[in-house]
Amino acid sequence: MGFISLTRMTEINNYTANRQLWQMFFAVIFFHVSEFILAIIIHRTNITPKSLLISKNYLLAMTFSLLEYFIERHFFPELKEHWWISNLGLTMVIVGEIIRKLAILTAGQAFTHLIKVDYDHHHKLVTHGIYRVVRHPGYSGFFIWSVGTQIMLCNPVSMVAFMFVVWRFFSFRITYEEYYLRRFFGSQYDDYAQRVSSGIPFFK
């Protein structure tokens, strides 16, 4: 009976670990393919492979996270057995994905992967929909999604690393972007920023 129970537990743990990995691959593929498709639908022109949002630093981060996953799965398999933590991460991935896609669909052509530094007549301040709740839902959604992928894998090191790196990246990016938004929209944007949170933790 003890041998059977041990075998059963091993099967369950292997299933949980394998599920974590496949969920990770699906989440990453869906995120990037859907971003590319929406860019084509909304912008139609000026679409390049960069619209997939895959950079060298991003690939390095994901490679590190997978390396951590396989090392811990081999030497510390009990770390990957916490299915409720993994499900929390999966929930964050889904929520983050929804928030980001709502941001893209709400802003339409105003949503671009590159920060606009020159004003044009198509550039309007979007404050409705998801933008009534957070003023940078695209960044907020990605932050939740990226950290969620590591919680889903039960990767403690990568979770902390992703939180710090992504937060730092967006804190600089938001500061840079809002400089131009204030130039474009003046007091209108100042009032909006006072009312609505950035959507990034510890960054007003």
N, C-alpha and C positions, 0 to 999 in steps of 0.2 A: 504493500500500500504506500509506503514511504517513497519507493522508487517511482511508482506511478504518479504520485503527487508532484515529485521533483520534476519528472518529465513534462507533466502538464504545465507547471509553472514556467519551465524553460520555453515551451511552445508559446505561451502567452507573452512572455517577455520578448521573444523573437518577433512575434506578430506586432507588438507595440513599436519596437524599434524599426521594423521594416515599414510600418505605416507612417511613422514620423518622416522617414526618408522620402517616401513617395509623395507624401503631402507637401514636403519642401520643394521637390522638383516640379510638381504641378503648380504650386503657388508662384514660383519664379517664372515658369514658362507663361502662365496665364497673365501675370502682371505685365511682362514685357511685350507679349504679342498684342494684348488688348490696348496698351499704350500706343503701339505702332499703328494699329487699325484705327483708333480714334483720331490720331494725328492725320492720317490719310483722309478720313471722312470730314473732319472739321477744317483742316487747312488746305488740303488738296495739292498745294504746291510747296516747294522747298522742303520736301520730305527726303531725308537721308538716313543711312543706317544709324546715325547718332540718335534718331528718334526712338530707337529701341532702348535708349538710356543705359547702355552697357559700356562702362569705362574700364580702364586698366585697374584703377583703385577698387572699383566695385567687384571685378573678377577676383582680385587679390583677397578682398574681404570674404567673399563667398567661398573661395578655396580654403581660407583659414578656418572658416566655420565648419566646413565638411571635414577637414583634417582633424579638428577638435572632436567632432562627432564620432569619427571612426576610432580615434585613439581612446576616447572615453568608453565607447561601446565595447572595445576589446579588453581594456584594463579595469574599467569601473562600470560594468554593465548595469549595476543597480541604479546608476544615475539616469538611465533611459527607461526605467520601469515606472516612472511616475506619470501615469496616463492622464491624470487630472491636470497636471502642469502642462503637459503637451496639448491637451484640449483647450486650456486657457490661451496658449499661444495660437492655436488654430482659430479661435474666436477673434483674437486680436488681428490676425492676418485678414480674416473676412471683413471685420469692421474697418480696418485701415484701407482695404481695397475699395470698399463701398464709399468711404469718405472721399478718397482721391478721385474716384470716377464721377461722383456727384460734383466735385469741384470742376472737373474738366467739362462735363456736360452743361453745367450752369454757366460757366464763363464763356464757353464756346471759343470763338476766335481770339478772345482776350487772354485765353490760357495758352501760354507758350513755354517751351522748355528753356528758352533763352530769355534773359531779362532784357526788356526793352529800355533803351537809353535815349531814344528819340520818340517824341510824341507824334502820333498821327490821328486823323479824324476817326479811325476805327477803335481807337483806344478809349474805353470807357471804364469808369470805376464800378465794379460789380459788388453790390452790397445785399443782394437778395438771395433767397434759397439758403444753401449751406453757408454762404458768406455772411449771413446774419448771425451765425453761431460762432464761427471762427473766421478770421480774415485771411488766413493762409491754409485753407483746408487741404490743398494739394501737398504741402509740406507736412502738415499734421498727419494726413493719411499715410504718407510714406514712412514717417517716423514710427507710427503704430505698427504698420505692416512689417518693417524691417526688424524691429525689436521682437515682434511676434514670431517671426520665422525662427529666431534663436531660442525663444521660450518653447516653441513647438518641438524643437530638436532636443530640448533639455540641455542646452549648451550654456553653462554658467559664465564661462570666460568670454565667449563671443557675445552673449547678451549684454554684459557690462561694456564691452568694447564697442558694440554697435550703438548702444545708448549714447556713449560719450562722443564717438566720431560723428554720428548723424546729427546729434544735437549741436555740436560745434560747427559743423558745416552749415546747417540751416540758420544758426544764430548770426553767422557772418553774412550769409546770403540774404536774409531778411533785412538786415541793416543796410546792405547795399541796395537792395530792391526798393526799400521804402524811401531811400534818399530821392530816387527818381519819381516815385509815386507822389511824394510831397511837392516836387517840382512841377509835376503834371497837374495835380488836383488841389494843391494848396490847403486851405483850411478845411475843405471838404474831406480830405483824407485824414487830417489831424483829428477832426471830430469823430470820424469812423474808427480810427485807431484807439481813441479814448474809450469808446463804447464797447468795442469787440476785442476779445483776446486773440493773440497771434495763433494759438493752437499748439504752440511748442512749449513744453513745461519750463517754468522759470524764465520765460522770455515774454515780457509784456508786449 
